[in-house]
Amino acid sequence: MRLIFGLLLLVGLGLAGFAVKTASGRFSQYQDALARTQEAVVPVKDVYVVTRQLRYGDVLQPEDVRAVKWPADALPIGTFDSMEKIFPPEREGERTVLRVMERDEPVLLVKVTQPGADAGLAAALTPGMRAFALQVDVNSGVSGFLRPGDRVDVYWTGNREQGGVTRLIHANLPLIAIDQQTDEERNSPTIARNVTVEATPTVVAKLAQAQATGRLTLALVGVRDETESAQVQATLDQILGPKETVEQARTCTIRTRKGAELVLIPIPCPVEG
């Protein structure tokens, strides 16, 4: 009886050891799998996005934003990571939308004003750039089909050294306003009297001189056109051809009468000595 009990005890101990070893192996496999899973997880951060479409001039409200998880290594520049940064309690005033934002698009610094700041043209200017107004009409302004956000090539036409010339003076200038309208979503044609471009001070000086000494014409650049226009010009000689000097031959005649009629008879002209 004792022998049978001893055998059963040994068998039990063996089975228990086998179970412990098996469980330990399974636990190690689980830990390895968990570690691999944690390594594959992408680090994320909170980013605030808009909950609805917001257009130029809309006032940003707390209910217009919500926090979402965003990959930490792909954060857009100028995002907000807390409600306090979007709506700072110590500063009075509201932020105004400067550019159209679609639903679930991140709120960026460049797309909203500072709290309490005016959503005017100055708020939308890129640092280091200046706004400059050009006078246009239905002919020089692409028949009213310009809108904020478009790009144009600017041509100057005037008299240089008593001859007509048209020259491209600057390419791919961005338009930031049409008359008093800065909304990029405006799509109805309007015959503008002034368009405002964004340019460096050097380009502004060139445009001011060109506008004062000749006539400016705008050429619309395609939305997906990334080519850079070459420096081109056209003169009257290129359009009409070079001037030709026509020498008229000398004609010498003598007068004679045939009855009552006076007749001019051509004769060779004498050689001038």
Sequence and secondary structure as in RCSB ss.txt:
>XXXX:A:sequence
MRLIFGLLLLVGLGLAGFAVKTASGRFSQYQDALARTQEAVVPVKDVYVVTRQLRYGDVLQPEDVRAVKWPADAL
PIGTFDSMEKIFPPEREGERTVLRVMERDEPVLLVKVTQPGADAGLAAALTPGMRAFALQVDVNSGVSGFLRPGD
RVDVYWTGNREQGGVTRLIHANLPLIAIDQQTDEERNSPTIARNVTVEATPTVVAKLAQAQATGRLTLALVGVRD
ETESAQVQATLDQILGPKETVEQARTCTIRTRKGAELVLIPIPCPVEG
>XXXX:A:secstr
 HHHHHHHHHHHHHHHHHHHHHHHHHHHHHHHHHHHHHHHS  EEEEEEESS B TT B  GGGEEEEEEEGGG 
 TTB  SHHHHS TTS S  BB S B TT B BGGGB  TT   SHHHHS TT EEEEEE  TTTTGGG   TT 
EEEEEEEEEETTEEEEEEEEEEEEEEEETTB  TT  S    SEEEEEE HHHHHHHHHHHHHSEEEEEEE TT 
       EEEHHHHH           EEEEEEETTEEEEEEE      
